């Protein structure tokens, strides 16, 4: 029986040689090719990848298969960031893009992200059609397509994407400030991107993990605090004011302050929102997923700017970018984009904008965060994944259908069901529960208004799962 291929919030991912096989890739690509061929307009698709194992071969076979279905492939020969591919879709006016990446997942994974002609991640109504096309293939294997007589058109996505970033970020201000930066691409697709554009504009940049390693150092290419040790060492060595990092396909970011403190993504989104309103004068709205810090809510109220609270999944924020409805949109899982840019997460622009913010304001990120708290109040978000036994999961699924009145002895004053179950408490603190669709895990988010209450609130939120 054929593997069921499902496109989640960021495409289809699986373990190489387990479910992510050449046979299943051919089935997935055939489903996409049939979808694109049935659409009006341009029947062409960009085909790209991150630096993972076998990426070049997956791209080559995909190009052949697309061509066999009457869809013109435009091949990206080098590993490229997801946001650069997104921008190229719009520049070349293609019918979409197939990107071989498993993003921040461990090295044994690979995946397929499909973007639609607007450069955004495919919405559920699109992926359902692709899944139906795949299912219609049945259990019969899909054969490899014949090699073409002529080489397919190749596209270098880097120059136009970096030019667009230079339009959106005040790199002259970064250069003028004299700050030094360390960039950690985590062996990923942003190698030669963030460092290149900064150096091109006269900024002193040092790099770590700046070579290809399909095993990503033996762990997930995720720019999180516990994996940024080399970046922090290089910052101390060079006297850098800022460390910026990206994940495997550069759609996520990691930020380190000059003193070596990791700045969690929730705070990065809030700081950049405040900064962009201040420096660009944009006031058209702000978007955040339901699990992202309410510091954004407080700033929206302070600046009198419309707030959009979306389900988890960047495609929902991408829709608002395409409508020019927001200044910035972000998710606590380290994804953001800004007005006038791609409707896709962009870890590269996140790092560059943080460099601009530090340069222009002339203060460390920690100092700026304290000023933000003084303006709208303190917020302390946490997130933990909590693995469930089948019995506990079944019980919990039933439990979250009902609205609780208290958590850890504290009164619940509001219930939000935009995505999962979010419970707002009497002092503005909150907890949120989201069940994973792929494994027996519940994601437990919490946010307290006092630092001393952060861990107790998280503990109470987890205890409620088992109660």
Phi, psi and omega in degrees: 000136184291149177295137175281122181257117182240133177265114181272209183297334180226044177091198180253129178228147178197171181279132180298136180074358172258278174258334179274083181246167177300322179298314180288327175297318178299321179295314181298315181294322177299318177300319179290317181300317179295323178295311182297317182297334181274353182272152172288160176092206189288125178260065176225153182219131171287142178234117183224186185197165166263187186277015184297164179305132176070010183303316181300320182290319177299319180296314182297314181293325179294318179301316179299317184292319177300314181300324180292342178257013177079017178253124184282118178275138170246111190269131173265108190290329182254157174304138185220146177298145176307315180294330177292322176293319178301316180294322180294326177303315181288321181295318184266358177053048179274172177280006178143192179213142170251121184239117178276104180200149170245020173056243183264005180292159180303163189296340180285353180265154161220175183195175177232123170256132175247126176253145179272176186301343177274359180085000182270157173301140182301133179282163183306325181294334176279311183296332177294322177293320179295315178299322178295321177298319180294315181298325181294343178289342181069206183267356182291134180293149176263127183281156172297145175277157181292151176292141181286157177284329180240153181290140178288155178299135177251149183231127173266107186278348189292309186302312183292325179293314179294326177296320179295319178298321179294333175286330187266338184243137179277081183286337175296323179294324178295314180298316183296328182290335181078010180290151175257150183230145169247133180243130177240102180279000181053044179060014192261199189288344181273003176304127180084006179256286183302314181295322182296311184292325178293313179297322179300333180256020171081018179265136179281120184230134170247152181235156170227155179055040185259054175205163183283132172214107184293347177263000177048045178071009179088013178213177179297138178279066186245120184281065180254163189309313187289350180250006185257023182301315181295322177298314180295321177299315180294325177297316180295320181295322186260351183073033182288144178273348187202141171243131177236142183219156176227159180272193187305320180248009173066025173266349177244158184233159170223138185232132178238129179286167184300334180270007179091004180280128174286131180258113186294149186306325177308315183287325178299314180299314181295315180299315181291326175302309180299318182293318182292322176298318182292316188265331181262339183075013179286137182218024190273003177136167176216145181232144176209150175288160184299336182267004181268153187312141175281002169300326176296318178301314182296321179291323177298318178293318181298316182273357182058052181240140183296134179257133173245118178254115190253164167297164176290138185128117189292343179302329180288324175289322178303321178300319181289326175296316180297332179272000186054043183263353187219151172289312183208150174225138183208161176233147182299343179277023173076044174232135175204160169210170183231170180305137178081004182246192183289150177276048186214152176300139181222102179287336180291310181293329178301312180295319180294320179293325176294322176297317177299315182298315178296319181293313185289317183279340177066024179226153177295164179296320179301318178296320180291325179293320177299319179295323178295316178299320180296332183279318187230001181105165184265145180220132184230090182277151175219155174215136175219144173267135187236111183281136185246145168286159179305323181292314181294322179298314180300318179294319183292322178303320177289319184299317186283359174286342183248151181272114178287157180259344178206155175228121178057034179083002180253141187288134173273122183253350179205146179233127180240128181239034176301321179200115185073211181232115178247127183246119180265131183262173190297337181258011181093352172293163179205161171228151181219139180240130175227122178279136175292143178273353186241344181211162183284066184229139169249132176271122184251110178257145175211156176211120179258163178263354175230138182300323182293341183260359185297306181292316177303321179293317178298318178298318180295322179296318179290321180299325181295331178299320185270348187294000000 
